[in-house]
């Protein structure tokens, strides 16, 4: 039996919002060996958290096969949602510990389905602190905001 080694990918993701809610953008920088890919987009009337989640969703959606991923985000919301809060939400039928509906449940469900296809190691990085990958993802997210404001997202 031959084992196929999963490709290694590093993802840097970020979201941006001008006002919260307001026009927003998401950005992702994917690196695998010598290959790199920049992704960004945006929309009007969104939130920073929705854009942070969308960045990860869009990045994972571009992968054509199961990968080993090192994922870097400056969003504690996304990181804790995926690594700490998700099991409780699922167990409670997408309700918070206080019995309220989970905000952004549809995005969380899409994100969870995509994450299940890969081996992901999550990393939190401090935003706007000079981390190369995070700075690049931030620039891409801001390009996404510009697209949304021009009506091209």
N, C-alpha and C positions, 0 to 999 in steps of 0.2 A: 504494500500500500504506500503510495507516494503522498506525502503531506505537502500541500501548497502553502508556501510562506506568504502571509498577508503583507501587502505593501505598508511601509511606515510613512505616515503623513503627520506633519505638524500643522495645526490650525491656530490662527490668531483671529479672534472675532471681537467686534465692538459694535455698539449701537450709539446713536446720537439723536437728540431731540431738541428743537428750538422752541422752548415752552414745553410743558408737560401736563396735558397733551398739547400737541402742536405738530408742525411738519417734522418728520424724522427720517433718519437714514440708518442703514446697516452696512457693515463692511467686513470682509473676510479675506485673509491672506493664507493661501494653502501652499505648503512647501513639502516636496517629496523628492529627495535626492537632488538632482540638478533642475528639476521642474518646479515652476512656481505659477500660481494663478491668483489673480486679483478679482474679487467679486464685490459689487456694491449695488444698492438700490435704495429706494425710499418711498415714502407715502405721506400724504397729508393726514392730519387728525389722528395721530398715533401717540404712543407713550415711549419713554426711554426703555422700559422693561420689555415692551413688545418688540422694539428694534433690537435689543440685545439677544432676545430669543430667536428672532428672525435671522440674524446673522449666523447663528449656529445651524439653524434649520437649512438655510440656503447653502451653506458650506457643505454640510453632510449630504445634501441632495445631489450635489455635483459628482460625488464619488460613485464610480461605476461598479465597484466590488467592495467586499468587506476589507477593512483596513485596521491596522494598529495605529491609533491616533493619540498624539499628545495635543490636548486642546487647552489653549490659554485664553482666559477671559478676565476682564476687570469687573465683571458683574457678579457680586456675591449672590444676587437673586437667582441667576441662572445656575451658578455653581451649587448653591445650597439646595435649590429646587431639585436638581438632578441627583445630588449625592446624599441628601438628608431627608427632604420633605416628601418626595414622590411616593415612597412606600405607604406612608400614612394616608396620603390623598387617595390612592388607589383603594386601600383597605376601607376607607370611609365613603367610597363612592364619589370621589372628587369633591369632598367637603374638607374644610379646614378643621383644625382641632376644636375651634369654636362653633363648628356646625354650619359655617357659611360656605357658599359655593367658592371654589378655588378660582381666583382671577386668572384669566388667560388660559383656561382649561383646554381649549381647542389647540392652542399653540403648544402647551405642555404635552398633550397627547401625541401631536405630530413629532415633537422633539423626542419623546420616549421611543416611538416606533423607529425613528431613524437611528437612535443610539443603540437600539437592540441589534442592529446589523453589524456593529463594529465593536472593537475592543478599545475603550476610551479611558485614558488617564486624564483627569481634570486638574487644571492648575489655575490658581488665582494669581493675578499680577496687579500691582497698584497702577491705576490709570494715570496718565500724564506724568509719569516718573522716568521717562527716558528709555523704557523697555522697547527695543527696536520693533518687535512684532506687534506689540500693542499700539505703538505710535503709528505704524503703517495701517493697521486695521482702523484706527481712529480717523486717519486721513481719508480712507475709503468710505467710512460711514458719513463723514462730512460731505463727500462728493455725492453720496446718496441723498442727503438733505437738499443739496443744490438741484439735483434732478427733480425731486419732488416739488420744489418751489418753482421750477420752470415748467412743471406739468408734463415731464417726460418719464416719470417713474412708472 
